[in-house]
Amino acid sequence: MTKVEIINEIISRKKEELQLAYKKTEKQANDRKAAALKLINEYFTPEEGITIAIGGYSESSFEFQRAHEDYNYLKELITLRTNEDWKTGEIKNINTSVYSTSDNSLWELERLRTVGQVAEILIDHQDDIVAGLNDIKNKLKVDRKPEYKIENEIKALRQEINDAQLKTA
């Protein structure tokens, strides 16, 4: 076996390790999202037909949704987004995101009622919710260091192959 073939075998094994590391990280992230969503559902008990979903890839936004007869997907009612300190990563507060419309349909009026209910809960409990979300972030860490380490090892091995091939040429 040549040096390049041996290194390619090592890379192959490292890729398998990397897939396991990705799965572990994904599980950590999903556990954290589930805990954050559970906390949000404890404070915001939406009316029947309204669901709360995580928006995006992290637990930084929560979208309240409900079916609408004109759409084949759940339509947004209001979205809550956490505002984090860029230095510490600590959540400072929760921002609301609501769209405006001049539609006076029953669906829109019910949406506005939901927006008001969410606002009431934020007025009374925002500090508690922020503290709970920060607690979740601190307890359920998503550790990407093993991924980065393996990725860097693979990169170094590929560079070693490149150097060996250049030396041979």
C-alpha positions as CSV (number, residue, x, y, z in Angstrom):
1,M,0.0,0.0,0.0
2,T,1.2,3.4,-0.8
3,K,1.2,6.3,1.6
4,V,-1.7,8.0,-0.3
5,E,-3.8,4.8,0.0
6,I,-3.1,4.5,3.7
7,I,-4.1,8.1,4.3
8,N,-7.2,7.7,2.2
9,E,-8.2,4.8,4.5
10,I,-7.6,6.9,7.5
11,I,-9.7,9.7,5.9
12,S,-12.5,7.1,5.3
13,R,-12.5,6.1,9.0
14,K,-12.4,9.8,10.1
15,K,-15.4,10.5,7.9
16,E,-17.3,7.7,9.8
17,E,-16.2,9.3,13.1
18,L,-17.4,12.7,11.7
19,Q,-20.8,11.3,10.9
20,L,-21.1,10.0,14.5
21,A,-20.0,13.4,15.8
22,Y,-22.7,15.1,13.6
23,K,-25.4,12.8,15.0
24,K,-24.3,13.5,18.5
25,T,-24.4,17.3,17.9
26,E,-27.7,17.0,16.2
27,K,-29.2,15.1,19.2
28,Q,-27.8,17.8,21.5
29,A,-29.4,20.5,19.4
30,N,-32.7,18.7,19.2
31,D,-32.8,18.1,22.9
32,R,-32.1,21.8,23.5
33,K,-34.8,22.8,21.0
34,A,-37.3,20.4,22.6
35,A,-36.6,21.8,26.1
36,A,-37.0,25.4,24.8
37,L,-40.2,24.6,23.0
38,K,-41.5,22.8,26.2
39,L,-40.8,25.9,28.2
40,I,-42.5,28.2,25.7
41,N,-45.6,25.8,25.7
42,E,-45.7,26.0,29.5
43,Y,-46.2,29.8,29.4
44,F,-48.2,30.1,26.2
45,T,-51.0,27.6,26.2
46,P,-52.5,28.4,22.8
47,E,-56.1,27.9,21.8
48,E,-57.1,24.7,20.0
49,G,-55.7,24.7,16.5
50,I,-52.8,26.9,17.2
51,T,-49.3,25.4,17.3
52,I,-46.0,26.8,18.4
53,A,-43.0,25.7,16.3
54,I,-39.3,26.5,16.4
55,G,-38.4,28.8,13.6
56,G,-35.0,28.5,12.0
57,Y,-32.1,26.2,13.1
58,S,-31.9,27.1,16.7
59,E,-34.2,27.8,19.6
60,S,-34.0,31.5,19.0
61,S,-37.5,32.0,17.5
62,F,-40.9,30.5,18.1
63,E,-43.7,30.8,15.6
64,F,-47.3,30.6,16.5
65,Q,-49.2,29.1,13.6
66,R,-52.7,28.1,12.6
67,A,-54.5,26.6,9.6
68,H,-56.0,29.0,7.1
69,E,-58.5,27.9,4.5
70,D,-56.6,29.7,1.7
71,Y,-53.3,28.1,2.4
72,N,-52.0,24.5,2.4
73,Y,-49.7,25.2,5.3
74,L,-50.0,26.6,8.8
75,K,-50.0,30.4,8.6
76,E,-48.0,32.6,11.0
77,L,-49.9,34.4,13.7
78,I,-47.0,36.0,15.6
79,T,-43.3,35.1,16.0
80,L,-41.2,35.5,19.1
81,R,-37.5,36.0,18.6
82,T,-34.9,36.0,21.4
83,N,-32.5,38.9,21.4
84,E,-29.0,37.7,22.5
85,D,-26.0,39.6,23.7
86,W,-23.5,39.0,20.9
87,K,-20.5,38.8,23.3
88,T,-21.9,36.4,25.9
89,G,-24.6,34.6,23.9
90,E,-27.0,35.3,26.8
91,I,-30.6,36.0,25.9
92,K,-31.5,39.5,27.0
93,N,-35.2,39.8,26.0
94,I,-37.8,38.5,23.6
95,N,-38.9,40.5,20.5
96,T,-42.3,40.1,18.8
97,S,-42.7,40.0,15.1
98,V,-46.2,40.6,13.8
99,Y,-47.4,41.5,10.3
100,S,-49.9,44.2,9.5
101,T,-52.9,43.8,7.3
102,S,-56.2,45.6,6.5
103,D,-58.1,42.3,6.2
104,N,-60.9,42.2,8.7
105,S,-61.8,38.5,8.2
106,L,-62.6,36.4,11.2
107,W,-59.3,34.6,10.8
108,E,-57.4,37.9,11.0
109,L,-59.4,39.2,14.0
110,E,-58.7,35.9,15.8
111,R,-55.0,36.3,14.9
112,L,-55.0,39.7,16.5
113,R,-56.7,38.3,19.6
114,T,-53.8,35.7,19.8
115,V,-51.3,38.5,19.4
116,G,-52.9,40.3,22.4
117,Q,-52.8,37.1,24.5
118,V,-49.2,36.5,23.7
119,A,-48.4,40.2,24.6
120,E,-50.2,39.8,27.9
121,I,-48.1,36.8,28.8
122,L,-44.9,38.6,27.8
123,I,-45.8,41.6,29.9
124,D,-46.3,39.4,33.0
125,H,-43.6,36.7,32.4
126,Q,-40.9,37.8,30.0
127,D,-38.2,37.8,32.7
128,D,-39.1,34.3,33.8
129,I,-39.2,33.0,30.2
130,V,-35.8,34.6,29.4
131,A,-34.3,33.1,32.6
132,G,-35.7,29.7,31.7
133,L,-34.3,29.9,28.1
134,N,-30.9,31.0,29.4
135,D,-30.9,28.1,31.9
136,I,-31.7,25.6,29.1
137,K,-28.8,27.1,27.0
138,N,-26.4,26.7,29.9
139,K,-27.5,23.2,30.9
140,L,-27.9,21.7,27.4
141,K,-24.8,22.7,25.6
142,V,-24.3,21.9,21.9
143,D,-20.6,20.9,21.7
144,R,-19.3,21.2,18.1
145,K,-15.6,20.9,19.1
146,P,-15.4,17.2,18.3
147,E,-16.8,17.9,14.8
148,Y,-14.3,20.7,14.2
149,K,-11.4,18.6,15.4
150,I,-12.2,15.7,13.1
151,E,-12.8,18.1,10.2
152,N,-9.4,19.7,10.8
153,E,-7.8,16.3,10.9
154,I,-9.4,15.3,7.6
155,K,-8.2,18.6,6.1
156,A,-4.6,18.0,7.4
157,L,-4.7,14.4,5.9
158,R,-5.9,15.7,2.5
159,Q,-3.1,18.3,2.6
160,E,-0.6,15.4,3.4
161,I,-1.9,13.6,0.3
162,N,-1.5,16.7,-1.8
163,D,2.1,17.2,-0.5
164,A,3.0,13.5,-1.2
165,Q,1.6,13.8,-4.7
166,L,3.5,17.0,-5.3
167,K,6.6,15.4,-4.0
168,T,6.1,12.4,-6.3
169,A,5.5,14.6,-9.3
